[in-house]
Amino acid sequence: MPVHLTEFSRTRRGGGRYLRVETSSGHGARVLFFFRYDDGNWCVFPPMTGYKARAADNEVKTRCR
């Protein structure tokens, strides 16, 4: 099953890199987005920045006490 890179660009907020890959079969099309993290890794979840990152960090610290 061939996979095609159909988009490579930057997010509107923060300018982070993302890419979109597609494949299709008799069951329909499938699309996945990958987001690049500051450490160079690519993940299907966008990196948290700004307020969300601080809130998540505070939540982890609270739960670990």
Summary of the structure (lengths in Angstrom):
residues: 65
radius of gyration: 15.9
end to end distance: 48.2
largest distance: 51.2
contacts: 124
relative contact order: 0.16
helix: 22%
strand: 42%
